[in-house]
Amino acid sequence: MQYLTFTSFALLGVTSITAAHSPQCKAVPGTSSWPSASSWAKLNTSLSGGLIKSVPPGGVCHPGQPNYNNASCAEVATLWYTSWPFYENDPVGNAYPNWNNDSCLPSPLVPCTDNGYPVYVVNATTAEDVKAGVDFARENHVRLIVKASGHDFRGRSVAPNSLSIWTHNLKGLTWHDTFTPTGCYGNNYPNAWDGWALTRAAGEDGGSAFAFANQYGGMIHVGGAPTVNPGGYVTGGGHSVISFQKGLAADGILELTVVIPSGEIVTANACQNSDLFWGLRGGGGSTLGVIVNFTTKVWPSEPVNEVFMAFGSPTLNAEKFWEAWSYMAAEFPRLLNSGVQCTANISPANATIPNIFEGNFHGVNQTLNETLGLLLPLAEYINATYKPDVESAILSAQQWDSYYDWWILHQDHSTPIGYDIAIGSRILDEQALTSPNLGRFFSQAVGQGGLTLNFVAGPGTHAYPTDFDAVSPAWRTGYCHISK
């Protein structure tokens, strides 16, 4: 079966080399190529009224917009910067307005237009709804995008002059004590799995899916925020606190149901449509089709502890701080291989405040004393070697019975939302972490905004060959995902 034709790529907004020789513009509202009102009405009928005319959520603050409501403006302005559910529950809302050119912010002091948003939204509740949207976009040459929760850091869930398929209301969770992918037999297929599995529809976010798995004593890969949906998470690779032991979310996928650009609803796994299965796991969102549901591995719950360790330079000696950081960075491969993961940040310095390293270290399936036994010598070494210029301390330590218990209390509420953000990242391997130039590199990279460090790779991510799925091969040797 052929998937990667020019038509397939063009439907989802990707230009191939072949397409460059025969450019073809998408339909634009106000031109003769744009579908007629009767065509849109026909689509709406096929969706049983599920076609939504796009309205910018910030329009509540702007007279002349169809959703204008001055009484709601202040509330929306607050939610804009504080509430992930606000974006998840809105058909076109996305958390980073630079991707729609800041075209309608929740303030009456700036202009508002819907030009940065999709024109219509398919409120999909079934695979057939998704198919109807894909078929309409293909047949009418309308740009097609997909939105679940609006978390996308690259803005792929919003685009002007487009039809959006909103997967938020695709619901359903199914537990499997055992699961064999369709068309596979026995254990004679790649990544064969004889454990628990969970099938979740595309609109089941991390909060609902993890709560469901926890009822059976299981744990799954989830993003930091409970509103992260599986589509962008899996197609982006998907790391979590357990990735260094269990691999990435993309590695744990056993089967997918997908609507491909031709409009067919297909099953993709290791035994059928395997090329599509390879590309959708880590190959990026909105490229090869619209995923309707995901079947993923589930592991028995394991205890998690957290140790908070920090160090900084009370004397503002930046050179010594970066020496201490280089020592710590070189220790991370050993820590990860010993069962300790870390999420951390390095804050910038100024004339009166030093650079500070703050790390939340997580021992997975080990006792708190075992984790402390790995970390205390590092804090003691930094103090013995660099004090008084650099001082290190373990500030807190706590144990939870399961990953779910820990996650419920540590959901991500710190990532800024509602602002213009574009994030860059790198994956560092052991050679990079032990480089004699590491301190200099980090001192230049920290800038004014600091750095976020996710030491989430290790034996679990390294267990898979580089061609296992479409995630970056750097995950197969790296240890640290650094972003800014």
Secondary structure, DSSP 8 states (H G I E B T S, - for coil): -----HHHHHHTT---TTGGGS------TTSTTS--HHHHHHHHHHTTS-EEE---GGGGGSTTSTT--HHHHHHHHHHHHH-HHHHHTSSS--S-GGGGTT-B-S-TTS-B-STTS-SEEEE-SSHHHHHHHHHHHHHHT-EEEEESSS--TT-TT--TTEEEEE-TT---EEEESS---TT--TT-STT---SEEEEEETT--HHHHHHHHHHTTEE----SSTT--HHHHHHT----TTHHHH--TGGGEEEEEEE-TTS-EEEEESSSSHHHHHHHTTS-SSSS-EEEEEEEEEEE---EEEEEEEEE-TT--HHHHHHHHHHHHHHHHHHHHTTEEEEEEEE---SSS--EEEEEEEEESS-HHHHHHHHHHHHHHHHHHHTTTSEEEEEEEEEESSHHHHHHHS----S--SS-----EEEEEHHHHT-TTHHHHHHHH-TTT-EEEEE--SHHHHTS-TTSSSS-GGGGTEEEEEE-
